[in-house]
Amino acid sequence: MKGSLIICTGNVEPRPFISKIDNSPKAGLQMSVLDIDLDIVRNMDEVAEVEKETDAEAQKLAVAS
């Protein structure tokens, strides 16, 4: 949804490179993404519902372990 936040989980590492235009060194970053979530929460009622769902998922994972 337009305007929503995108939450990426993963590792960010420096990745310098040489510019093709003038052969000057440039700074860069590379991210290895493990998970992508779209944050479409709009009001406090939805926040509470998402927190309940997250807690329920965490409890299921704890029981399965």
mmCIF file of the N, C-alpha and C atoms, coordinates in Angstrom:
data_MODEL
# 
_entry.id   MODEL 
# 
loop_
_atom_site.group_PDB 
_atom_site.id 
_atom_site.type_symbol 
_atom_site.label_atom_id 
_atom_site.label_alt_id 
_atom_site.label_comp_id 
_atom_site.label_asym_id 
_atom_site.label_entity_id 
_atom_site.label_seq_id 
_atom_site.pdbx_PDB_ins_code 
_atom_site.Cartn_x 
_atom_site.Cartn_y 
_atom_site.Cartn_z 
_atom_site.occupancy 
_atom_site.B_iso_or_equiv 
_atom_site.pdbx_formal_charge 
_atom_site.auth_seq_id 
_atom_site.auth_comp_id 
_atom_site.auth_asym_id 
_atom_site.auth_atom_id 
_atom_site.pdbx_PDB_model_num 
ATOM 1   N N  . MET A 1 1  ? 0.841  -1.170  0.000   1.00 0.00 ? 1  MET A N  1 
ATOM 2   C CA . MET A 1 1  ? 0.000  0.000   0.000   1.00 0.00 ? 1  MET A CA 1 
ATOM 3   C C  . MET A 1 1  ? 0.892  1.242   0.000   1.00 0.00 ? 1  MET A C  1 
ATOM 4   N N  . LYS A 1 2  ? 0.568  2.213   -0.802  1.00 0.00 ? 2  LYS A N  1 
ATOM 5   C CA . LYS A 1 2  ? 1.369  3.421   -0.939  1.00 0.00 ? 2  LYS A CA 1 
ATOM 6   C C  . LYS A 1 2  ? 1.533  4.114   0.410   1.00 0.00 ? 2  LYS A C  1 
ATOM 7   N N  . GLY A 1 3  ? 2.771  4.468   0.742   1.00 0.00 ? 3  GLY A N  1 
ATOM 8   C CA . GLY A 1 3  ? 3.049  5.163   1.991   1.00 0.00 ? 3  GLY A CA 1 
ATOM 9   C C  . GLY A 1 3  ? 3.349  4.251   3.157   1.00 0.00 ? 3  GLY A C  1 
ATOM 10  N N  . SER A 1 4  ? 3.206  2.943   2.978   1.00 0.00 ? 4  SER A N  1 
ATOM 11  C CA . SER A 1 4  ? 3.491  2.004   4.051   1.00 0.00 ? 4  SER A CA 1 
ATOM 12  C C  . SER A 1 4  ? 4.994  1.824   4.211   1.00 0.00 ? 4  SER A C  1 
ATOM 13  N N  . LEU A 1 5  ? 5.390  1.456   5.409   1.00 0.00 ? 5  LEU A N  1 
ATOM 14  C CA . LEU A 1 5  ? 6.791  1.189   5.668   1.00 0.00 ? 5  LEU A CA 1 
ATOM 15  C C  . LEU A 1 5  ? 7.139  -0.221  5.216   1.00 0.00 ? 5  LEU A C  1 
ATOM 16  N N  . ILE A 1 6  ? 8.353  -0.389  4.747   1.00 0.00 ? 6  ILE A N  1 
ATOM 17  C CA . ILE A 1 6  ? 8.869  -1.710  4.406   1.00 0.00 ? 6  ILE A CA 1 
ATOM 18  C C  . ILE A 1 6  ? 9.941  -2.037  5.440   1.00 0.00 ? 6  ILE A C  1 
ATOM 19  N N  . ILE A 1 7  ? 9.786  -3.177  6.095   1.00 0.00 ? 7  ILE A N  1 
ATOM 20  C CA . ILE A 1 7  ? 10.726 -3.592  7.132   1.00 0.00 ? 7  ILE A CA 1 
ATOM 21  C C  . ILE A 1 7  ? 11.531 -4.771  6.593   1.00 0.00 ? 7  ILE A C  1 
ATOM 22  N N  . CYS A 1 8  ? 12.837 -4.570  6.456   1.00 0.00 ? 8  CYS A N  1 
ATOM 23  C CA . CYS A 1 8  ? 13.730 -5.623  5.970   1.00 0.00 ? 8  CYS A CA 1 
ATOM 24  C C  . CYS A 1 8  ? 14.623 -6.084  7.114   1.00 0.00 ? 8  CYS A C  1 
ATOM 25  N N  . THR A 1 9  ? 14.755 -7.391  7.246   1.00 0.00 ? 9  THR A N  1 
ATOM 26  C CA . THR A 1 9  ? 15.630 -7.978  8.248   1.00 0.00 ? 9  THR A CA 1 
ATOM 27  C C  . THR A 1 9  ? 16.766 -8.681  7.519   1.00 0.00 ? 9  THR A C  1 
ATOM 28  N N  . GLY A 1 10 ? 17.993 -8.439  7.969   1.00 0.00 ? 10 GLY A N  1 
ATOM 29  C CA . GLY A 1 10 ? 19.128 -9.080  7.327   1.00 0.00 ? 10 GLY A CA 1 
ATOM 30  C C  . GLY A 1 10 ? 20.432 -8.449  7.762   1.00 0.00 ? 10 GLY A C  1 
ATOM 31  N N  . ASN A 1 11 ? 21.442 -8.571  6.917   1.00 0.00 ? 11 ASN A N  1 
ATOM 32  C CA . ASN A 1 11 ? 22.778 -8.049  7.207   1.00 0.00 ? 11 ASN A CA 1 
ATOM 33  C C  . ASN A 1 11 ? 23.149 -6.962  6.213   1.00 0.00 ? 11 ASN A C  1 
ATOM 34  N N  . VAL A 1 12 ? 23.740 -5.876  6.725   1.00 0.00 ? 12 VAL A N  1 
ATOM 35  C CA . VAL A 1 12 ? 24.236 -4.800  5.876   1.00 0.00 ? 12 VAL A CA 1 
ATOM 36  C C  . VAL A 1 12 ? 25.754 -4.784  5.980   1.00 0.00 ? 12 VAL A C  1 
ATOM 37  N N  . GLU A 1 13 ? 26.408 -4.747  4.820   1.00 0.00 ? 13 GLU A N  1 
ATOM 38  C CA . GLU A 1 13 ? 27.873 -4.740  4.795   1.00 0.00 ? 13 GLU A CA 1 
ATOM 39  C C  . GLU A 1 13 ? 28.360 -3.651  3.851   1.00 0.00 ? 13 GLU A C  1 
ATOM 40  N N  . PRO A 1 14 ? 29.524 -3.058  4.157   1.00 0.00 ? 14 PRO A N  1 
ATOM 41  C CA . PRO A 1 14 ? 30.085 -2.068  3.245   1.00 0.00 ? 14 PRO A CA 1 
ATOM 42  C C  . PRO A 1 14 ? 30.496 -2.727  1.928   1.00 0.00 ? 14 PRO A C  1 
ATOM 43  N N  . ARG A 1 15 ? 30.302 -2.016  0.830   1.00 0.00 ? 15 ARG A N  1 
ATOM 44  C CA . ARG A 1 15 ? 30.709 -2.542  -0.481  1.00 0.00 ? 15 ARG A CA 1 
ATOM 45  C C  . ARG A 1 15 ? 31.195 -1.376  -1.350  1.00 0.00 ? 15 ARG A C  1 
ATOM 46  N N  . PRO A 1 16 ? 32.455 -1.016  -1.164  1.00 0.00 ? 16 PRO A N  1 
ATOM 47  C CA . PRO A 1 16 ? 33.004 0.065   -1.985  1.00 0.00 ? 16 PRO A CA 1 
ATOM 48  C C  . PRO A 1 16 ? 33.100 -0.365  -3.448  1.00 0.00 ? 16 PRO A C  1 
ATOM 49  N N  . PHE A 1 17 ? 33.084 0.635   -4.337  1.00 0.00 ? 17 PHE A N  1 
ATOM 50  C CA . PHE A 1 17 ? 33.193 0.336   -5.758  1.00 0.00 ? 17 PHE A CA 1 
ATOM 51  C C  . PHE A 1 17 ? 33.905 1.482   -6.475  1.00 0.00 ? 17 PHE A C  1 
ATOM 52  N N  . ILE A 1 18 ? 34.283 1.244   -7.707  1.00 0.00 ? 18 ILE A N  1 
ATOM 53  C CA . ILE A 1 18 ? 34.928 2.247   -8.544  1.00 0.00 ? 18 ILE A CA 1 
ATOM 54  C C  . ILE A 1 18 ? 33.903 2.751   -9.565  1.00 0.00 ? 18 ILE A C  1 
ATOM 55  N N  . SER A 1 19 ? 33.735 4.069   -9.624  1.00 0.00 ? 19 SER A N  1 
ATOM 56  C CA . SER A 1 19 ? 32.788 4.686   -10.547 1.00 0.00 ? 19 SER A CA 1 
ATOM 57  C C  . SER A 1 19 ? 33.203 4.414   -11.995 1.00 0.00 ? 19 SER A C  1 
ATOM 58  N N  . LYS A 1 20 ? 32.231 4.069   -12.832 1.00 0.00 ? 20 LYS A N  1 
ATOM 59  C CA . LYS A 1 20 ? 32.505 3.840   -14.249 1.00 0.00 ? 20 LYS A CA 1 
ATOM 60  C C  . LYS A 1 20 ? 32.683 5.149   -15.001 1.00 0.00 ? 20 LYS A C  1 
ATOM 61  N N  . ILE A 1 21 ? 32.172 6.238   -14.433 1.00 0.00 ? 21 ILE A N  1 
ATOM 62  C CA . ILE A 1 21 ? 32.239 7.529   -15.116 1.00 0.00 ? 21 ILE A CA 1 
ATOM 63  C C  . ILE A 1 21 ? 33.634 8.155   -15.017 1.00 0.00 ? 21 ILE A C  1 
ATOM 64  N N  . ASP A 1 22 ? 34.151 8.246   -13.781 1.00 0.00 ? 22 ASP A N  1 
ATOM 65  C CA . ASP A 1 22 ? 35.445 8.919   -13.615 1.00 0.00 ? 22 ASP A CA 1 
ATOM 66  C C  . ASP A 1 22 ? 36.477 8.076   -12.860 1.00 0.00 ? 22 ASP A C  1 
ATOM 67  N N  . ASN A 1 23 ? 36.215 6.779   -12.713 1.00 0.00 ? 23 ASN A N  1 
ATOM 68  C CA . ASN A 1 23 ? 37.122 5.856   -12.028 1.00 0.00 ? 23 ASN A CA 1 
ATOM 69  C C  . ASN A 1 23 ? 37.493 6.277   -10.611 1.00 0.00 ? 23 ASN A C  1 
ATOM 70  N N  . SER A 1 24 ? 36.607 7.008   -9.948  1.00 0.00 ? 24 SER A N  1 
ATOM 71  C CA . SER A 1 24 ? 36.874 7.408   -8.568  1.00 0.00 ? 24 SER A CA 1 
ATOM 72  C C  . SER A 1 24 ? 36.248 6.390   -7.607  1.00 0.00 ? 24 SER A C  1 
ATOM 73  N N  . PRO A 1 25 ? 36.876 6.195   -6.448  1.00 0.00 ? 25 PRO A N  1 
ATOM 74  C CA . PRO A 1 25 ? 36.316 5.264   -5.472  1.00 0.00 ? 25 PRO A CA 1 
ATOM 75  C C  . PRO A 1 25 ? 35.034 5.831   -4.857  1.00 0.00 ? 25 PRO A C  1 
ATOM 76  N N  . LYS A 1 26 ? 34.064 4.980   -4.665  1.00 0.00 ? 26 LYS A N  1 
ATOM 77  C CA . LYS A 1 26 ? 32.770 5.368   -4.087  1.00 0.00 ? 26 LYS A CA 1 
ATOM 78  C C  . LYS A 1 26 ? 32.438 4.432   -2.933  1.00 0.00 ? 26 LYS A C  1 
ATOM 79  N N  . ALA A 1 27 ? 31.635 4.944   -2.002  1.00 0.00 ? 27 ALA A N  1 
ATOM 80  C CA . ALA A 1 27 ? 31.155 4.132   -0.885  1.00 0.00 ? 27 ALA A CA 1 
ATOM 81  C C  . ALA A 1 27 ? 29.836 3.485   -1.283  1.00 0.00 ? 27 ALA A C  1 
ATOM 82  N N  . GLY A 1 28 ? 29.598 2.296   -0.796  1.00 0.00 ? 28 GLY A N  1 
ATOM 83  C CA . GLY A 1 28 ? 28.351 1.610   -1.077  1.00 0.00 ? 28 GLY A CA 1 
ATOM 84  C C  . GLY A 1 28 ? 28.014 0.651   0.038   1.00 0.00 ? 28 GLY A C  1 
ATOM 85  N N  . LEU A 1 29 ? 26.773 0.198   0.040   1.00 0.00 ? 29 LEU A N  1 
ATOM 86  C CA . LEU A 1 29 ? 26.305 -0.792  1.006   1.00 0.00 ? 29 LEU A CA 1 
ATOM 87  C C  . LEU A 1 29 ? 25.602 -1.913  0.262   1.00 0.00 ? 29 LEU A C  1 
ATOM 88  N N  . GLN A 1 30 ? 25.701 -3.107  0.809   1.00 0.00 ? 30 GLN A N  1 
ATOM 89  C CA . GLN A 1 30 ? 24.973 -4.252  0.271   1.00 0.00 ? 30 GLN A CA 1 
ATOM 90  C C  . GLN A 1 30 ? 24.211 -4.886  1.419   1.00 0.00 ? 30 GLN A C  1 
ATOM 91  N N  . MET A 1 31 ? 22.926 -5.162  1.192   1.00 0.00 ? 31 MET A N  1 
ATOM 92  C CA . MET A 1 31 ? 22.115 -5.805  2.229   1.00 0.00 ? 31 MET A CA 1 
ATOM 93  C C  . MET A 1 31 ? 21.675 -7.173  1.745   1.00 0.00 ? 31 MET A C  1 
ATOM 94  N N  . SER A 1 32 ? 21.944 -8.180  2.573   1.00 0.00 ? 32 SER A N  1 
ATOM 95  C CA . SER A 1 32 ? 21.431 -9.530  2.334   1.00 0.00 ? 32 SER A CA 1 
ATOM 96  C C  . SER A 1 32 ? 20.153 -9.643  3.141   1.00 0.00 ? 32 SER A C  1 
ATOM 97  N N  . VAL A 1 33 ? 19.017 -9.656  2.455   1.00 0.00 ? 33 VAL A N  1 
ATOM 98  C CA . VAL A 1 33 ? 17.710 -9.617  3.109   1.00 0.00 ? 33 VAL A CA 1 
ATOM 99  C C  . VAL A 1 33 ? 17.235 -11.035 3.417   1.00 0.00 ? 33 VAL A C  1 
ATOM 100 N N  . LEU A 1 34 ? 16.861 -11.262 4.676   1.00 0.00 ? 34 LEU A N  1 
ATOM 101 C CA . LEU A 1 34 ? 16.333 -12.548 5.102   1.00 0.00 ? 34 LEU A CA 1 
ATOM 102 C C  . LEU A 1 34 ? 14.810 -12.549 5.151   1.00 0.00 ? 34 LEU A C  1 
ATOM 103 N N  . ASP A 1 35 ? 14.224 -11.368 5.417   1.00 0.00 ? 35 ASP A N  1 
ATOM 104 C CA . ASP A 1 35 ? 12.773 -11.279 5.567   1.00 0.00 ? 35 ASP A CA 1 
ATOM 105 C C  . ASP A 1 35 ? 12.323 -9.871  5.204   1.00 0.00 ? 35 ASP A C  1 
ATOM 106 N N  . ILE A 1 36 ? 11.184 -9.757  4.527   1.00 0.00 ? 36 ILE A N  1 
ATOM 107 C CA . ILE A 1 36 ? 10.600 -8.463  4.178   1.00 0.00 ? 36 ILE A CA 1 
ATOM 108 C C  . ILE A 1 36 ? 9.164  -8.437  4.681   1.00 0.00 ? 36 ILE A C  1 
ATOM 109 N N  . ASP A 1 37 ? 8.821  -7.376  5.418   1.00 0.00 ? 37 ASP A N  1 
ATOM 110 C CA . ASP A 1 37 ? 7.457  -7.195  5.911   1.00 0.00 ? 37 ASP A CA 1 
ATOM 111 C C  . ASP A 1 37 ? 6.939  -5.836  5.474   1.00 0.00 ? 37 ASP A C  1 
ATOM 112 N N  . LEU A 1 38 ? 5.654  -5.761  5.184   1.00 0.00 ? 38 LEU A N  1 
ATOM 113 C CA . LEU A 1 38 ? 4.996  -4.511  4.844   1.00 0.00 ? 38 LEU A CA 1 
ATOM 114 C C  . LEU A 1 38 ? 4.219  -4.063  6.072   1.00 0.00 ? 38 LEU A C  1 
ATOM 115 N N  . ASP A 1 39 ? 4.568  -2.906  6.611   1.00 0.00 ? 39 ASP A N  1 
ATOM 116 C CA . ASP A 1 39 ? 3.924  -2.392  7.821   1.00 0.00 ? 39 ASP A CA 1 
ATOM 117 C C  . ASP A 1 39 ? 2.769  -1.490  7.416   1.00 0.00 ? 39 ASP A C  1 
ATOM 118 N N  . ILE A 1 40 ? 1.538  -2.025  7.476   1.00 0.00 ? 40 ILE A N  1 
ATOM 119 C CA . ILE A 1 40 ? 0.367  -1.265  7.053   1.00 0.00 ? 40 ILE A CA 1 
ATOM 120 C C  . ILE A 1 40 ? -0.530 -0.895  8.226   1.00 0.00 ? 40 ILE A C  1 
ATOM 121 N N  . VAL A 1 41 ? 0.017  -0.909  9.444   1.00 0.00 ? 41 VAL A N  1 
ATOM 122 C CA . VAL A 1 41 ? -0.750 -0.569  10.634  1.00 0.00 ? 41 VAL A CA 1 
ATOM 123 C C  . VAL A 1 41 ? -1.125 0.908   10.566  1.00 0.00 ? 41 VAL A C  1 
ATOM 124 N N  . ARG A 1 42 ? -2.406 1.218   10.786  1.00 0.00 ? 42 ARG A N  1 
ATOM 125 C CA . ARG A 1 42 ? -2.866 2.598   10.635  1.00 0.00 ? 42 ARG A CA 1 
ATOM 126 C C  . ARG A 1 42 ? -3.383 3.233   11.915  1.00 0.00 ? 42 ARG A C  1 
ATOM 127 N N  . ASN A 1 43 ? -3.844 2.441   12.862  1.00 0.00 ? 43 ASN A N  1 
ATOM 128 C CA . ASN A 1 43 ? -4.351 3.051   14.091  1.00 0.00 ? 43 ASN A CA 1 
ATOM 129 C C  . ASN A 1 43 ? -4.014 2.159   15.286  1.00 0.00 ? 43 ASN A C  1 
ATOM 130 N N  . MET A 1 44 ? -4.276 2.646   16.487  1.00 0.00 ? 44 MET A N  1 
ATOM 131 C CA . MET A 1 44 ? -3.882 1.936   17.704  1.00 0.00 ? 44 MET A CA 1 
ATOM 132 C C  . MET A 1 44 ? -4.615 0.601   17.867  1.00 0.00 ? 44 MET A C  1 
ATOM 133 N N  . ASP A 1 45 ? -5.848 0.491   17.370  1.00 0.00 ? 45 ASP A N  1 
ATOM 134 C CA . ASP A 1 45 ? -6.564 -0.792  17.441  1.00 0.00 ? 45 ASP A CA 1 
ATOM 135 C C  . ASP A 1 45 ? -5.842 -1.858  16.618  1.00 0.00 ? 45 ASP A C  1 
ATOM 136 N N  . GLU A 1 46 ? -5.371 -1.451  15.453  1.00 0.00 ? 46 GLU A N  1 
ATOM 137 C CA . GLU A 1 46 ? -4.634 -2.389  14.611  1.00 0.00 ? 46 GLU A CA 1 
ATOM 138 C C  . GLU A 1 46 ? -3.289 -2.747  15.242  1.00 0.00 ? 46 GLU A C  1 
ATOM 139 N N  . VAL A 1 47 ? -2.647 -1.797  15.912  1.00 0.00 ? 47 VAL A N  1 
ATOM 140 C CA . VAL A 1 47 ? -1.388 -2.065  16.592  1.00 0.00 ? 47 VAL A CA 1 
ATOM 141 C C  . VAL A 1 47 ? -1.587 -3.140  17.651  1.00 0.00 ? 47 VAL A C  1 
ATOM 142 N N  . ALA A 1 48 ? -2.648 -3.011  18.451  1.00 0.00 ? 48 ALA A N  1 
ATOM 143 C CA . ALA A 1 48 ? -2.943 -3.987  19.499  1.00 0.00 ? 48 ALA A CA 1 
ATOM 144 C C  . ALA A 1 48 ? -3.197 -5.366  18.896  1.00 0.00 ? 48 ALA A C  1 
ATOM 145 N N  . GLU A 1 49 ? -3.911 -5.423  17.790  1.00 0.00 ? 49 GLU A N  1 
ATOM 146 C CA . GLU A 1 49 ? -4.210 -6.699  17.130  1.00 0.00 ? 49 GLU A CA 1 
ATOM 147 C C  . GLU A 1 49 ? -2.933 -7.355  16.606  1.00 0.00 ? 49 GLU A C  1 
ATOM 148 N N  . VAL A 1 50 ? -2.053 -6.566  15.992  1.00 0.00 ? 50 VAL A N  1 
ATOM 149 C CA . VAL A 1 50 ? -0.791 -7.100  15.480  1.00 0.00 ? 50 VAL A CA 1 
ATOM 150 C C  . VAL A 1 50 ? 0.067  -7.628  16.625  1.00 0.00 ? 50 VAL A C  1 
ATOM 151 N N  . GLU A 1 51 ? 0.097  -6.905  17.748  1.00 0.00 ? 51 GLU A N  1 
ATOM 152 C CA . GLU A 1 51 ? 0.876  -7.362  18.902  1.00 0.00 ? 51 GLU A CA 1 
ATOM 153 C C  . GLU A 1 51 ? 0.331  -8.682  19.441  1.00 0.00 ? 51 GLU A C  1 
ATOM 154 N N  . LYS A 1 52 ? -0.986 -8.845  19.481  1.00 0.00 ? 52 LYS A N  1 
ATOM 155 C CA . LYS A 1 52 ? -1.583 -10.107 19.933  1.00 0.00 ? 52 LYS A CA 1 
ATOM 156 C C  . LYS A 1 52 ? -1.176 -11.252 19.010  1.00 0.00 ? 52 LYS A C  1 
ATOM 157 N N  . GLU A 1 53 ? -1.227 -10.998 17.696  1.00 0.00 ? 53 GLU A N  1 
ATOM 158 C CA . GLU A 1 53 ? -0.850 -12.034 16.727  1.00 0.00 ? 53 GLU A CA 1 
ATOM 159 C C  . GLU A 1 53 ? 0.626  -12.402 16.868  1.00 0.00 ? 53 GLU A C  1 
ATOM 160 N N  . THR A 1 54 ? 1.473  -11.419 17.056  1.00 0.00 ? 54 THR A N  1 
ATOM 161 C CA . THR A 1 54 ? 2.899  -11.658 17.219  1.00 0.00 ? 54 THR A CA 1 
ATOM 162 C C  . THR A 1 54 ? 3.177  -12.462 18.479  1.00 0.00 ? 54 THR A C  1 
ATOM 163 N N  . ASP A 1 55 ? 2.505  -12.113 19.586  1.00 0.00 ? 55 ASP A N  1 
ATOM 164 C CA . ASP A 1 55 ? 2.662  -12.856 20.833  1.00 0.00 ? 55 ASP A CA 1 
ATOM 165 C C  . ASP A 1 55 ? 2.198  -14.300 20.673  1.00 0.00 ? 55 ASP A C  1 
ATOM 166 N N  . ALA A 1 56 ? 1.087  -14.502 19.971  1.00 0.00 ? 56 ALA A N  1 
ATOM 167 C CA . ALA A 1 56 ? 0.571  -15.850 19.762  1.00 0.00 ? 56 ALA A CA 1 
ATOM 168 C C  . ALA A 1 56 ? 1.557  -16.684 18.930  1.00 0.00 ? 56 ALA A C  1 
ATOM 169 N N  . GLU A 1 57 ? 2.148  -16.075 17.901  1.00 0.00 ? 57 GLU A N  1 
ATOM 170 C CA . GLU A 1 57 ? 3.133  -16.777 17.077  1.00 0.00 ? 57 GLU A CA 1 
ATOM 171 C C  . GLU A 1 57 ? 4.373  -17.140 17.898  1.00 0.00 ? 57 GLU A C  1 
ATOM 172 N N  . ALA A 1 58 ? 4.816  -16.218 18.750  1.00 0.00 ? 58 ALA A N  1 
ATOM 173 C CA . ALA A 1 58 ? 5.987  -16.473 19.584  1.00 0.00 ? 58 ALA A CA 1 
ATOM 174 C C  . ALA A 1 58 ? 5.719  -17.613 20.550  1.00 0.00 ? 58 ALA A C  1 
ATOM 175 N N  . GLN A 1 59 ? 4.519  -17.676 21.097  1.00 0.00 ? 59 GLN A N  1 
ATOM 176 C CA . GLN A 1 59 ? 4.175  -18.757 22.018  1.00 0.00 ? 59 GLN A CA 1 
ATOM 177 C C  . GLN A 1 59 ? 4.147  -20.101 21.286  1.00 0.00 ? 59 GLN A C  1 
ATOM 178 N N  . LYS A 1 60 ? 3.626  -20.123 20.061  1.00 0.00 ? 60 LYS A N  1 
ATOM 179 C CA . LYS A 1 60 ? 3.593  -21.359 19.267  1.00 0.00 ? 60 LYS A CA 1 
ATOM 180 C C  . LYS A 1 60 ? 5.020  -21.850 19.004  1.00 0.00 ? 60 LYS A C  1 
ATOM 181 N N  . LEU A 1 61 ? 5.912  -20.918 18.654  1.00 0.00 ? 61 LEU A N  1 
ATOM 182 C CA . LEU A 1 61 ? 7.299  -21.284 18.385  1.00 0.00 ? 61 LEU A CA 1 
ATOM 183 C C  . LEU A 1 61 ? 7.987  -21.802 19.656  1.00 0.00 ? 61 LEU A C  1 
ATOM 184 N N  . ALA A 1 62 ? 7.684  -21.193 20.796  1.00 0.00 ? 62 ALA A N  1 
ATOM 185 C CA . ALA A 1 62 ? 8.297  -21.625 22.046  1.00 0.00 ? 62 ALA A CA 1 
ATOM 186 C C  . ALA A 1 62 ? 7.840  -23.034 22.418  1.00 0.00 ? 62 ALA A C  1 
ATOM 187 N N  . VAL A 1 63 ? 6.570  -23.336 22.172  1.00 0.00 ? 63 VAL A N  1 
ATOM 188 C CA . VAL A 1 63 ? 6.034  -24.665 22.488  1.00 0.00 ? 63 VAL A CA 1 
ATOM 189 C C  . VAL A 1 63 ? 6.628  -25.702 21.540  1.00 0.00 ? 63 VAL A C  1 
ATOM 190 N N  . ALA A 1 64 ? 6.815  -25.330 20.274  1.00 0.00 ? 64 ALA A N  1 
ATOM 191 C CA . ALA A 1 64 ? 7.346  -26.270 19.279  1.00 0.00 ? 64 ALA A CA 1 
ATOM 192 C C  . ALA A 1 64 ? 8.826  -26.586 19.517  1.00 0.00 ? 64 ALA A C  1 
ATOM 193 N N  . SER A 1 65 ? 9.540  -25.693 20.191  1.00 0.00 ? 65 SER A N  1 
ATOM 194 C CA . SER A 1 65 ? 10.984 -25.898 20.403  1.00 0.00 ? 65 SER A CA 1 
ATOM 195 C C  . SER A 1 65 ? 11.291 -26.921 21.450  1.00 0.00 ? 65 SER A C  1 
# 
